[in-house]
């Protein structure tokens, strides 16, 4: 959502949009961090405030389907997930970055996202999502697809770039040599900024889409 901020130079009020970035890499100076850093430059130019949280080295367990969150509004395990929840609620956009492990996302990140999306009761409709993946060589497309499912299950438009949102490198820092990957990150940030601002204008002009009471069916009945 927009945050009010005083513009001293103009003497008026401006509005600042927010993006939350969740970095799933456990490495210091990671290639995921380089990709997010390239996006931050573009967001800054667009007047969008970014918060990056690195969770790759955190001890985050998976969901146990206890449903405590449905009554308490927070996860039963009081760790980084509950710290991320208010940041996610305030954000207009969410960027998720992960290294590729066995053609899928970092397991710590997966555990974090499972619990973050399931335990948070606030409406995520029209928050813009984007995923970024990094690999030495292969597995990017399947990881990209995995991460995007969190957005598409939550009514969140997915920002795209000029190519799938992947960047390549093995050792920390090597991603900077991937010129196309770096350009893909810049284009992604520009497209995401445009989409976030367009949606906010659309909400003011037209409101959010009409919703229906959800129908949940089971395959066995």
Buried (B, 14 or more C-beta within 10 A) or exposed (E): EEEEEEEEEEEEEEEEBBBBBBBBBBBEEBBBBBBBBBBBEBBEEBEBBBEBBBBBEBEBEEBEEEEBBEEEEBBBBEBBBBEBBEBBBBBBBBBBBBBBBEEBBBBBBBBBBBBBBBBBEEEBBBBBBBBBBBBBEEBBBBBBEBBBEBBEEBBBBBBBBEEBBBBBBEEBEBBBEBEEBBBBBBBBBBBBBEBBBEBBEEEEEEEEEEEEEEEEEEEEE
